[in-house]
């Protein structure tokens, strides 16, 4: 047998090296020489996720699964829903979320099941939501994140109101980033236009028992059905008796 020439000794290993590199690159998306991710799979799912897939590791997705873009400077995150507590409260792996400005019925109140079902259908467990945290009130007293929540690009806060499953929490209209949004304005946060008066005249003419909005002192006796506001702050003596149980909140139901 003739000995292999020097050229053959150089060329054959080089060809084998290139062939092996092409196979490796096609499978892993990695250039065997540079280590750069160049394969189709890496381009489709991203380098970090591709490495997790290739190693059979859990994927921590950073993709924004909802096309809505937040406003303001507070948190703007996309999260997977793990639990629907009720109509206005949603849990994810990292957050307990309370819808800002929106109030749905509690368990012992009429409409609770309908509101909870509506939320579960619009934003089902296992789907992704975009959380736009309220810049002016980040968390409530129970440490729940307050937000305008979007499912498929649509505001859950707004949808609950327009479909009759919620009311505006008027007592927070003055402290919410979203109080000037159309849904908030339409369902209770809108300041009613008044005749031109001085600031002192306006202040003196409004009943101090109702600081969230203006009911004139000389108004006839009113019931909850006579006004659009619900769940607002009431101070005594409460001449219109909006706060029957004297817990400081008027027209709760």
C-alpha positions as CSV (number, residue, x, y, z in Angstrom):
1,X,0.0,0.0,0.0
2,X,1.3,3.4,-0.9
3,X,1.7,5.8,1.9
4,X,-0.8,8.8,2.0
5,X,0.6,11.9,0.6
6,X,1.0,15.0,2.8
7,X,-1.8,16.7,0.9
8,X,-4.2,13.9,1.7
9,X,-3.2,13.9,5.4
10,X,-4.2,17.6,5.5
11,X,-7.2,17.7,3.3
12,X,-9.1,14.6,4.6
13,X,-9.2,15.8,8.3
14,X,-10.2,19.3,7.2
15,X,-13.1,18.0,5.1
16,X,-14.3,15.8,8.1
17,X,-14.0,18.8,10.4
18,X,-16.1,21.0,8.1
19,X,-18.7,18.2,7.7
20,X,-19.0,17.7,11.4
21,X,-19.4,21.5,11.9
22,X,-22.2,21.7,9.4
23,X,-24.1,18.9,11.2
24,X,-23.5,20.5,14.6
25,X,-24.6,23.9,13.3
26,X,-27.8,22.5,11.7
27,X,-28.8,20.8,14.9
28,X,-27.8,23.4,17.5
29,X,-27.7,26.6,15.6
30,X,-24.1,27.1,16.8
31,X,-21.0,27.8,14.6
32,X,-18.5,25.2,15.8
33,X,-15.5,27.6,15.2
34,X,-16.9,31.0,16.5
35,X,-19.6,29.7,18.9
36,X,-22.0,32.2,17.3
37,X,-25.7,31.3,17.1
38,X,-26.5,31.3,13.4
39,X,-29.0,28.5,12.9
40,X,-32.7,28.9,12.1
41,X,-33.8,27.6,15.5
42,X,-31.7,30.3,17.3
43,X,-33.2,33.0,15.2
44,X,-36.8,31.8,15.8
45,X,-36.8,31.5,19.6
46,X,-33.8,33.5,20.6
47,X,-30.4,32.3,21.8
48,X,-31.1,32.1,25.5
49,X,-34.4,30.1,25.0
50,X,-32.8,27.9,22.4
51,X,-30.1,26.9,24.8
52,X,-32.7,25.9,27.3
53,X,-34.6,23.9,24.7
54,X,-31.5,22.1,23.6
55,X,-30.5,21.3,27.2
56,X,-34.2,20.3,28.0
57,X,-34.4,23.0,30.7
58,X,-37.5,25.0,31.6
59,X,-37.9,28.2,29.5
60,X,-38.2,31.6,31.2
61,X,-39.9,33.6,28.5
62,X,-39.2,37.3,28.1
63,X,-41.6,37.7,25.2
64,X,-44.3,40.3,25.5
65,X,-47.3,38.1,24.6
66,X,-49.7,41.0,24.6
67,X,-49.3,43.7,22.0
68,X,-50.5,46.5,24.3
69,X,-47.9,49.1,25.2
70,X,-48.1,50.6,28.7
71,X,-48.0,54.2,29.7
72,X,-46.3,55.9,32.6
73,X,-43.2,54.9,34.5
74,X,-44.5,52.1,36.8
75,X,-44.3,48.4,36.1
76,X,-45.2,47.1,32.6
77,X,-44.9,43.3,32.5
78,X,-46.3,40.3,30.7
79,X,-47.4,37.5,33.1
80,X,-49.0,34.1,32.9
81,X,-52.3,33.9,34.8
82,X,-52.4,31.2,37.5
83,X,-55.7,32.0,39.3
84,X,-58.9,34.1,38.9
85,X,-59.9,35.1,42.4
86,X,-62.9,37.1,41.5
87,X,-64.0,39.7,38.9
88,X,-61.4,42.3,39.8
89,X,-58.5,40.2,41.3
90,X,-56.1,38.0,39.3
91,X,-53.0,36.1,40.4
92,X,-49.9,35.3,38.4
93,X,-46.7,33.5,39.5
94,X,-45.2,36.8,40.7
95,X,-48.0,39.2,41.4
96,X,-51.4,39.5,43.1
97,X,-53.2,42.0,40.9
98,X,-56.2,44.2,41.8
99,X,-57.8,46.1,38.9
100,X,-57.4,49.8,39.4
101,X,-60.5,51.9,39.9
102,X,-62.8,49.0,39.1
103,X,-65.0,47.2,41.7
104,X,-66.9,44.0,41.1
105,X,-69.3,42.3,43.5
106,X,-68.0,40.4,46.5
107,X,-68.9,36.7,47.2
108,X,-72.0,37.5,49.1
109,X,-73.2,40.1,46.7
110,X,-75.4,39.7,43.6
111,X,-73.5,39.5,40.3
112,X,-70.3,37.9,41.9
113,X,-70.4,34.8,39.8
114,X,-71.2,36.6,36.6
115,X,-68.3,39.0,37.0
116,X,-65.8,36.3,38.0
117,X,-66.9,34.2,35.0
118,X,-66.6,37.2,32.6
119,X,-63.0,37.8,33.8
120,X,-62.2,34.1,33.5
121,X,-63.5,33.9,29.9
122,X,-61.8,37.1,28.8
123,X,-58.5,36.3,30.6
124,X,-58.4,32.6,31.1
125,X,-55.9,30.8,33.4
126,X,-52.9,29.9,31.4
127,X,-53.1,32.9,29.1
128,X,-50.8,36.0,29.2
129,X,-51.8,39.4,30.3
130,X,-50.0,42.8,30.2
131,X,-50.0,44.6,33.5
132,X,-49.9,48.4,33.4
133,X,-49.3,49.4,37.0
134,X,-51.1,52.5,38.3
135,X,-48.4,55.2,38.6
136,X,-50.3,57.2,41.2
137,X,-51.3,54.2,43.5
138,X,-48.9,51.3,43.0
139,X,-50.4,48.9,45.6
140,X,-53.5,48.7,47.7
141,X,-53.7,48.1,51.5
142,X,-53.4,44.4,51.0
143,X,-50.2,44.8,49.0
144,X,-51.9,43.9,45.7
145,X,-50.5,45.5,42.6
146,X,-53.0,48.0,41.2
147,X,-53.2,48.0,37.4
148,X,-55.0,48.3,34.1
149,X,-54.9,44.8,32.8
150,X,-54.9,43.9,29.1
151,X,-55.9,40.5,27.7
152,X,-55.4,40.2,23.9
153,X,-54.8,43.9,23.7
154,X,-58.1,44.8,25.4
155,X,-58.6,46.4,28.8
156,X,-60.3,44.1,31.3
157,X,-61.0,47.1,33.5
158,X,-62.9,48.8,30.7
159,X,-64.7,45.6,29.5
160,X,-66.1,44.8,33.0
161,X,-67.6,48.3,33.2
162,X,-69.1,48.3,29.7
163,X,-70.6,44.9,30.2
164,X,-72.3,45.8,33.5
165,X,-70.2,43.6,35.8
166,X,-68.4,46.4,37.7
167,X,-68.6,50.0,39.0
168,X,-66.1,52.7,39.3
169,X,-64.4,53.1,42.7
170,X,-65.1,56.9,42.8
171,X,-63.2,57.5,46.0
172,X,-60.0,56.8,44.1
173,X,-60.6,58.9,41.0
174,X,-58.4,61.6,42.4
175,X,-55.5,59.3,43.1
176,X,-55.4,57.1,39.9
177,X,-53.4,57.4,36.8
178,X,-56.3,56.1,34.8
179,X,-59.0,58.4,36.1
180,X,-59.0,60.4,32.8
181,X,-59.3,57.3,30.6
182,X,-62.6,57.2,28.6
183,X,-64.0,54.2,30.6
184,X,-63.2,55.8,33.9
185,X,-64.7,59.1,32.8
186,X,-67.9,57.5,31.5
187,X,-68.6,55.4,34.5
188,X,-68.0,57.8,37.4
189,X,-64.7,59.8,37.4
190,X,-65.9,62.6,35.1
191,X,-66.1,66.0,36.8
192,X,-69.5,67.5,36.0
193,X,-69.3,70.9,34.4
194,X,-70.6,73.7,36.7
195,X,-71.6,77.3,36.1
196,X,-68.7,79.8,36.3
197,X,-68.1,80.5,40.0
198,X,-65.1,81.5,42.1
199,X,-63.2,78.8,43.9
200,X,-64.5,80.0,47.3
201,X,-68.1,79.9,46.0
202,X,-67.7,76.3,44.8
203,X,-66.1,75.2,48.0
204,X,-68.7,76.9,50.2
205,X,-71.5,75.5,48.1
206,X,-70.5,71.8,48.3
207,X,-71.6,69.6,51.2
208,X,-68.4,68.7,53.1
209,X,-69.9,65.2,53.9
210,X,-69.1,64.2,50.3
211,X,-65.4,65.2,49.6
212,X,-65.0,63.0,46.5
213,X,-67.4,65.1,44.4
214,X,-69.8,68.0,44.8
215,X,-73.3,67.8,46.1
216,X,-74.6,71.2,46.8
217,X,-75.7,72.0,50.3
218,X,-79.2,73.0,49.3
219,X,-79.8,69.9,47.2
220,X,-83.1,68.1,47.8
221,X,-83.0,64.8,49.6
222,X,-81.2,62.2,47.4
223,X,-81.0,58.4,47.4
224,X,-78.2,56.3,45.9
225,X,-80.4,55.7,42.8
226,X,-80.4,59.5,42.1
227,X,-76.6,59.8,41.6
228,X,-74.1,57.9,39.3
229,X,-71.4,57.6,41.9
230,X,-70.9,54.4,44.0
231,X,-68.6,53.5,46.8
232,X,-67.5,57.0,47.7
233,X,-66.2,58.6,50.8
234,X,-68.8,59.8,53.3
235,X,-68.2,62.0,56.4
236,X,-70.8,62.6,59.0
237,X,-73.4,64.0,59.4
238,X,-74.3,62.6,56.0
239,X,-77.5,64.5,55.4
240,X,-78.5,62.3,52.5
241,X,-77.9,59.1,54.5
242,X,-75.8,57.5,51.7
243,X,-73.8,55.6,54.4
244,X,-76.4,53.5,56.1
245,X,-73.9,51.3,58.0
246,X,-71.7,54.3,58.9
247,X,-68.5,52.7,57.6
248,X,-67.4,55.8,55.7
249,X,-68.3,54.5,52.3
250,X,-71.6,55.5,50.6
251,X,-73.8,53.6,48.2
252,X,-72.0,50.3,48.5
253,X,-74.6,48.3,46.7
